[in-house]
Amino acid sequence: MSVTQFHRQMQQIKEDLVKMAGLVEEALLWSIEALSKRDSQLAQRVISGDRRIDLLENAIDRSCLTLLATYQPVAVDLRFLASALKACSAVERMGDQAVNIAQRALVLCELHPSTVPGTIRTMAEIAREMGSQALDSFMREDLDLARKVIVRDDDLDTMYRVFLEEMIQWMTDEHRLIRRGVEYILASRHLERIGDEATNIAEEAFFLVEGRIVRHGGEDDVAVGPL
């Protein structure tokens, strides 16, 4: 494989990652809308559309592994391919969480209508922004933006914990609405997990740019020299 072919395929991987992230962001928006509007058709669209995300993940994985095996890249190219594999997996898991939210919407469609808690809407907006910013930080090698994503995950975690406590109290007071409360708790958990996956992508930006591993404890955790 020539150098030109190598860089062309590297560019294709980047474009596929952006396309995949766009599909995931769309799925998240639709899943929350389906939840809010009790729209079962929109929820089903999210679920069926997950196949496109899965296929893109497979294509990106194959491309990365092929380049690693045939070209044996070093330094930043090696770090990009290694990071892209992990970022791609995180994006796919975000898509899975959007599907999970859509499934919650389908269940709620069968229950008595109710207003979606405002906290769910707020968490959804934060999770969506984190996902978008995380991939931007990775693709643009923007560590300042990556730090913002990592810090913001703490806010989303706090919101989830507070919401969980509120819903438990609400279900205790409203015994007949326990099933609805459980579904909202699950939806909030899915949103919290999207924040975690966005953080995983942001952490890969540090490895890509500086060769530093910052998982499991924040950006001051384990540091390694450049590859």
Rosetta blueprint (number, residue, H / E / L):
1 M L
2 S L
3 V H
4 T H
5 Q H
6 F H
7 H H
8 R H
9 Q H
10 M H
11 Q H
12 Q H
13 I H
14 K H
15 E H
16 D H
17 L H
18 V H
19 K H
20 M H
21 A H
22 G H
23 L H
24 V H
25 E H
26 E H
27 A H
28 L H
29 L H
30 W H
31 S H
32 I H
33 E H
34 A H
35 L H
36 S H
37 K H
38 R L
39 D L
40 S H
41 Q H
42 L H
43 A H
44 Q H
45 R H
46 V H
47 I H
48 S H
49 G H
50 D H
51 R H
52 R H
53 I H
54 D H
55 L H
56 L H
57 E H
58 N H
59 A H
60 I H
61 D H
62 R H
63 S H
64 C H
65 L H
66 T H
67 L H
68 L H
69 A H
70 T H
71 Y H
72 Q L
73 P L
74 V L
75 A H
76 V H
77 D H
78 L H
79 R H
80 F H
81 L H
82 A H
83 S H
84 A H
85 L H
86 K H
87 A H
88 C H
89 S H
90 A H
91 V H
92 E H
93 R H
94 M H
95 G H
96 D H
97 Q H
98 A H
99 V H
100 N H
101 I H
102 A H
103 Q H
104 R H
105 A H
106 L H
107 V H
108 L H
109 C H
110 E L
111 L L
112 H L
113 P L
114 S L
115 T L
116 V L
117 P L
118 G H
119 T H
120 I H
121 R H
122 T H
123 M H
124 A H
125 E H
126 I H
127 A H
128 R H
129 E H
130 M H
131 G H
132 S H
133 Q H
134 A H
135 L H
136 D H
137 S H
138 F H
139 M H
140 R H
141 E L
142 D L
143 L H
144 D H
145 L H
146 A H
147 R H
148 K H
149 V H
150 I H
151 V H
152 R H
153 D H
154 D H
155 D H
156 L H
157 D H
158 T H
159 M H
160 Y H
161 R H
162 V H
163 F H
164 L H
165 E H
166 E H
167 M H
168 I H
169 Q H
170 W H
171 M H
172 T H
173 D H
174 E L
175 H H
176 R H
177 L H
178 I H
179 R H
180 R H
181 G H
182 V H
183 E H
184 Y H
185 I H
186 L H
187 A H
188 S H
189 R H
190 H H
191 L H
192 E H
193 R H
194 I H
195 G H
196 D H
197 E H
198 A H
199 T H
200 N H
201 I H
202 A H
203 E H
204 E H
205 A H
206 F H
207 F H
208 L H
209 V H
210 E H
211 G L
212 R L
213 I L
214 V L
215 R L
216 H L
217 G L
218 G L
219 E L
220 D L
221 D L
222 V L
223 A L
224 V L
225 G L
226 P L
227 L L
